[in-house]
Amino acid sequence: MQFLNKLYSGMKIGSDWIEKVLKFITAVLMLLCSFTVFLQVINRYILVKQTLFPWKSISWTDELARLLMVTLAYLAMGLCYKHGQLSRADMIFSRLKGIQKKVLYYLEFAMICVFVVSCIKWGVSFALANKIFRTESLFIPGNILYMIPVIGFVLMLYQVLTEFVGVVSGNIEPFESIVMNTEEEKEID
């Protein structure tokens, strides 16, 4: 049990570090996405339509905004899981107690792991199969483009495993997020 507590502490530190880095990256992605959309609006509705000069529309901003939003969504998946913000039907597990709740949690954990690992496996295969593909405006290679979901699922798998080790070691209650447990500890202190 001591080993699991140490493992959970190490994984929790890694999880917190990943969260800080991802918060910074997602803030930058959100800022870039907003800037590209704003640039396209200014270009399209002010420079192209309202001036006498022959301006051309910037075609790459639409593609970049979509790419940034998709990247933002996949990178934030792990954070949403960590904070317990993914959609979940809690009618069943909120009524269960003790061993029944743990059995349901382990069943859910197994299904999540199967799903996430298969998404990683098939995502890598799909990304490697699309090396030749390039985006239309930005010419981003397909293998880079299709590795974004894989990275998001790897980050989510780390959060799922961290929570699982926390539940097995007794540091977290089943179906409670890692962050909720940490906030409760801070209130007690």
N, C-alpha and C positions, 0 to 999 in steps of 0.2 A: 504494500500500500504506500510505503514511503517513496518507492520508485515512481509510482503513478503521480503522487503529489509533486515530486520534483519535475517529472516530465510535463505535467500540466503547467507548472509555474514557468518553465522554459518556453513552452508553446504559447502561453499567455503573453509573455514578454515579446515574443516574435509577432504575435497577433497584434499587439498594441503598436509595435514599430511599423508593421505593414499598414495599419490603419492610419497612422500619421502621414506616411508617404503617400498613400492613396488619397487621403483628403487633400493634400497639396496638389497631386496630379489631377484629381477631378476638378478642383477649383480652377486650375490653369486651363483644362479642357473646356470647362464651362465659359470661361472668359474668352478663349479663342473662338468658340462656337458663336457666342454673342457678337464678337467683333466681326466675324466673317458674314454673319447674317446682316448686321448693320451696314457693313461695307457694300453688300449686294443691294440692299434697299436704297442706300444713298446713290450708288452707281446707276441702278436701273430707273429710279423714279425722279432723280434730280439731274444727274449728269446726262443721261441718255435722252430723256423725254423733255427736259425743261431748258436745255441750252441749244444754241445754234451751232455748236461745234460738233463734229462727227465723232462722238464717243462710241465705243463698243462695249457691250455688256461683258462683265467678267464671268466667264463660264465655270471656273474652278471653285468658286465660293460655295455654290450649292452642293457640290460633291464633298467638299471639305467639311461643311456643316453636318451633313449626314454621317460622314465617317466619324467625326468627333462625338456626335450624339450616340452612335452605336458603341464606340469605345467607352464612353462614359457609362453607359448602361452595363456593359459587361464587367468593367472594373469595379463598379459599385455593388455587384451581386454579393460578393463576400462580405462587404460592410453591412449590407442589408440583412444577411443571415446572422452576422455577429450580433447585431442590435435587435434581432427578433422582429424585423420589419417586413419579412416576406409574408405573403398571404398564407393563412393557415386556418383550417376549420378547427376551432378549439372546443367545439361542443362535446366531443368524445373525451379527450384527454383531461379536460378541466373537471370532469365528473369522476375520473378514476383516481384511485389512491394506491400507494404502496407498490407491490409487485406487478399489478396489472398495468400501472402507468409506465413502469420500467420496461415491461415486455413490449408495450405499444411503442415506446421510444426506440428500443432496439430494432424493432421491425421497420419503423420509419427511417432510422439511420441506415439500415441495410438497403432500403429502396433508394434513398438519396445517393448513397455511395455507388450503387449499380448505375444509376442514371448519370451521375457526374463523371464517373470513370469511363463509361461508354461515350459520353460527349467528348471527353478528352481524347480517347483513342480514335474515334471516328473523325474528330475535328483535325487531329494531326494528319491522318490519312488524306482527308479532303484538302487540307492546306498544301500538303506536298504534291498532290495531284494537280493543283492549280498554279504551278510555277510560271507557266507561260502567260496566263491571264494578267492583264494590266488594266487599271481603271482608265476611264475615258479621258478625263481632264488632267489628273495629277500623275498618271502613269505609275501608280503604286503597284508593285508586284502582288499577284494573288496570294502567294504563300504568306506574305506579311499580313495582308488584309484578313485572311481566314485564320490566322493564328491569334487574333484578338479574342475571339470567343474561348479559345483554348486557354489562354492566359487567365481570363475571367473565371473559368471553371476550375483551374488549378488553385487560384486564390480562394475560391469558395470551398474546395475540398480541404484546404488547410484549416479554414474556419470550422468546417464540419468535424474534422478530426480533433481539433482543439476542444470543441464542445463535448465530443464523445469522451475524450480522456478526462475532462472535467466531471462528467456524469459518472463515469466508472470509478474515479477516485473519490467521489462524494463531495467535491467542491461545488458542483452545480446540481440543481434539481433538474430532472428530465423536463423538457419543454420550456425551460427558462433560458433566456439568452445569456451569453457571457457577460455582457455589459450590465444587465439587470442585476446579476449576482454581485458584481463589483460595486455597483451603486448601493446595494443593500448593506454591504460590508462597511462602506464609508459612513452610512447613516448610523450604524451601530457604534463605530469609533467615535 
